[in-house]
Amino acid sequence: MPDADLIREVEQFLYREARLLDERRFREWLDLFTDDLRYFMVNRSNRYPPASKAIAVLDPSAAPDREDERAILDESKETLAARVARLDTGMAWAEDPPSRSRHLIANIEVEPGAAEGEVEACCNFIVYRSRGEREEDFYVGARRDLLRRVGGAWRIARRRLVLDQNVLSAKNVSVFF
Amino acid sequence: MQTDPHALVDAEHGLVSRRIFIEPEIYEAELARIFARCWLFLCHDSQVARPGDFFTTYMGEDPVLVVRDGGGAVHAFLNVCRHRGNRLCRADSGNAASFTCAYHGWTYGNDGRLVGVPYLKEAYRDGLDRAQWGLLPVAQLDQYKGLWFATFDPAAPPLAAYLGEMAWYLDNFIDRREGGIEIVAMHKWTMPCNWKFPAENFGGDAYHVPWSHLSAITTAFSTGVTARPEATGTMVSPGNGHVLICVGPEMVGEPPVGELQAYDRATRPEVAARLGPRFGLVNPIVGTMFPNFSLLRATSRTFRVWHPRGPGRTEVWSWVFIDKAAPPEVKEAIRLAGVRGFSPAGTFEQDDMDNWQECTETCRGVVARRMKLNTQMGLGRERFDPALGGWASDYRYSESNHRQFYRRWAELMAAAPDA
């Protein structure tokens, strides 16, 4: 297990990142990602577990559950930057008026990464979005990040988010995570 | 329903009452007169490819189980146990020989037959004829080139007649190359709007693209094919309320992604040969098959069902598809284009939902509800074009398709509910 100082450092990095999003400082937020970023979000499917008595399975190899088919976000640094640029056009109507977001992250665990200078951090998140007069959405799920030390600072190289919902109750996903 | 539907839609003058987007009584009548009578989309054949494969969906608000039986025949049943009406299958998809209700354990084969009833002999004695209590099938089930459709109306015309000239327009999306299509992504989410706003938008609203979606076009998520100054095109209504946005035959609607632009150029001769001479006249890029099945080929390749969930709510079930014969890098590029352009997080789609929500919610005010909606663009300038097999507008922006869509809506709503 990484030492307490490292855990504290990673936690502070992630909290600061969340604050940048809540303060809509998106250009500064983009700088926290490496150029080889993969940023991925998926929701959950409803499948019967193998032991379920609700069905008698006919062909166990049929109808596999393919996660990439449910991806809601599958971004590179370039497309994430284009999404940020879109917000500056004055015509990104889903964010005009802008969402007021509150990013809460908890249950942070820090694990050694596969390569030197890398760690993996997993956490749970609740992102609350308030907008206009009375719009409200909660985006709740789990996240796993691959962090890399670049020039003495932490950068995010992989982010994988799993939303707990099946049919999303929100009308859109126009905030960042 | 007390109100005459023809008083709600005045297609001659391009006026639509806002009551049809908010009033519960009208919504309930829609479920009976439109969703329980029209042919509705269920799923793609590849989602029930092997014996036992099943997929659960809805027709209107009715839950439906689509399943391929052990002999290879596809069925669609109400996903409701005949005993107490419990929802039978609670998974999105999977593979099963039989389905057992979670309440009392009634078991149905994947052909719908009731094959198991706990305590049948002891409790029912000889009083339950299992042959009479199988799952309730839809009235008619048919497929068009891998798209499965069903209707609850035994008197509805066959699918081929319901489609009519729309079949050729569907071919532009799903039958461009040998082998048809395959599914590469699926998204489900909720929109706080009436189902008709997305249906009419996909069916005929090229006009919103250069304003609603300019931000996504200028930040390279789309080429914005309908928004370019040199754009050509026409609205086409091939009958039965089906409506399509078409651009000129020379225009390419693919996303600004190298693989997809190159793929479009490379496959064009093959596609032209399959689709025939009309391919040289018009290029359908977005459309709605009445009432709630929409397709789109520009920016992504997606079809979706707008499931009604009350007058002010719609659930979107959206598939991303590509030609089965496409190379793997093209399939991956179209999956990513779908995620990035047309999904709950899509840079095109997220702005639409915001507009449709406000168009719906402002109908709640009794005074705002009295205001008629204006669908007068191009009024009187559409003409029947035999070469296109439908009514066509004389300019690339027109609301001729809106008028056709709502005229068909009123016709069906005015017919007796049990007709």
Interface residues (C-beta under 8 A of the other chain):
Chain A: M41 N43 S45 N46 R47 Y48 K53 A54 I55 A56 V57 L58 D59 P60 A62 A63 D68 E69 R70 A71 I72 L73 D74 E75 T79 A82 R83 A85 R86 T89 G90 M91 A92 W93 A94 N166 V167 L168 S169 A170 K171 N172 V173 S174
Chain B: A49 R50 P51 G52 D53 F54 G70 C89 R90 A91 D92 S93 G94 N95 A96 A97 S98 F99 T100 A102 N110 I183 V184 A185 M186 H187 K188 W189 T190 M191 P192 W211 S212 L214 S215 A216 T218 T219 A220 F221 E315 R335 L336 V339 R340 S343 P344 A345 T347 E349 Q350 D351 M353 D354 N355 Q357
